[in-house]
């Protein structure tokens, strides 16, 4: 009786390890297929800026107008 319970524990343990490794492998393959950056990644200069439908001229003292915009990339948050 003890040997059969010991065998069942080992079988369940090995099954759980195989299922966990299989899931990890599938997740890793999905992550490898994801792009590392998005197409807009980087620092961009703003050529034209409109706020409330009004185009704002490129004046350095204008606190509302964007001068630059930065797009970061996090491959683990993006969807394919």
N, C-alpha and C positions, 0 to 999 in steps of 0.2 A: 504494500500500500504506500509506504514512504517513497519507494522508487518511482511509482507512477505519478505521485504528486510532484516529486522533484522533476520528472520529465515534462509534466504539463507546465510547470513554472518556467523551465528552460525554453520550451516551445513558444509560450506566450511572450517571453522576453525577446527571443530572436525575432518573432513576428513583429513586435513593436519597433525593434531596431531597424528592420528592413523597411517597414512603412515610413518611419521617420527619414531614413536615408533616401528613399525614393522621392518623398515630398521635397526634401532639400535639393535633390538633383533637378527636379522639375522647376523649382523656383530659380535655381542658379541658371538653368538654360534660358528661362524667360528674361532674367536680368541681363544675360549676355547678349540677347537680341535687341535690347533697348539701345537707342542712340545715347551717346555720352553727353551730347550737348543739344540744345534746341537751335533752330536756324537763326534766331535773333540773339544768340549768346554774345555778350561783349558790351563795350561802352560805345554808345551812339551819340553823335551830336544832333541836336534838334534844329532842323532847318526852318520849320514853320510850326507855330504853336497857336492854337485857338482856345479861348476860354469863354464859355457862355455864347458861342457863336461869333465871337469877336477875335479876329486875328491880331495877335500882339506882335509888335516889331521887336527885333532882336536888340534890346537895350540891356546892358549889363546891370543897371540899377533896378530893373523890374523884378520884384520879388516873386511875382506870380508865374512868370514865364520860365519854363524849363530850359536849361542850357544843355544838359546832357541827361541821358536816361541809361540805366544799367540793367541789363537782363542777365540774371544768373541762371545757372542750369543745375538742376538736381535730377539725375536720371532715375532715381528711385521714386519720385513723385509724379513723373510724367506718364501719360498713358500712350499706348501705341495706336 
